[in-house]
Structures are given as structure tokens and as C-alpha cells.
Amino acid sequence: MTFSPVDTIYTHYPALERREDEWGRFGEEAVRLRDILVKLSGHSLLLMNETLSSTAMGEAIYLAKDVLELIKEIGCRAVYVTHMHELARIEAEPILSFVATTREVGGEHVPTFRLVPGKPEGKSYAADIAARYGLELGALRAARNGVGQRE
């Protein structure tokens, strides 16, 4: 695979909600994304991380398909990191799907930070991540009862 220089690199990442925004988190995200999309050229690079994740999944997928269609029309290069696995089912050139690999360590899936061509399996290993950070009922109850709290 070869890459050529780009004229501009745009990034779209989730932003914290600000009280002064009239639009709410999704409105703010939509405005930023629209502003980027109207500026893209066929020589641009667009990096998106969890774009459209601040709204309902079904609506986000619908909107993301439109965004991908426009990106295809423009002909720019884009990387879209997302848990919307349905987007990987789009069978349209030149859209490629890559998945982040994991390895099992002690019964837990740990990221390898390797990307390989392929379709997602429909798992994001959220339960493993939640367990790692103590966001499961037993761990939360223990923390509330003072067990395992740091001093």
C-alpha cells in the first residue's frame, strides 16, 4: 500500500459537553463534523474517532452511512474508528474494514494494538474493560463498602 501527501489533515474526536452550547453534545458534534466535511478535498485525510457516538446507535449508523458516502464522492482518505460494526458490512470500493486484535490473558481480552484487515465479530469486549476498571456490580458494591479503596 502506498500513500501520497495530503493537503490537509482533519480530525473529529468526541468533545466534552459544554454548558454554554445550546445544541447539546450531539449538536456540537454535528456542527464540527459538517464544518470539516464541507472543507474536504480529494487530497485530504480525515481521522475520526467514535464520530456520531453521542446519539442513538440506529440513528448514528444511518448518519454515518451518509458521511461515508460523501467521503467516497469526494475521494479523500479517511480512517473511522468506531464500534458501529454494521458499517463494516458496507461492500463498496474503496471502503476497507480493519479490526483491532486482542489476545487472551488470564481469561481477559487484552488489546494488542494491531490492526488487521477483516470484519468485526460484533464484540467490543466491554465487559472485560469494565471489569478491568472496576465497573461491575460486585466491584462497585465493594468500593461503596470501603473494600479496596485507596487511602
Secondary structure by P-SEA (a helix, b strand, c coil): cccccccbbbbbccccccccccccaaaaaaaaaaaaaaaccccbbbbbccccccccaaaaaaaaaaaaaaaaaabbbbbbbcccccccccccccbbbbbbbbbbcccbbbbcccccccccccccaaaaaaaaacccaaaaaaaaacccccc
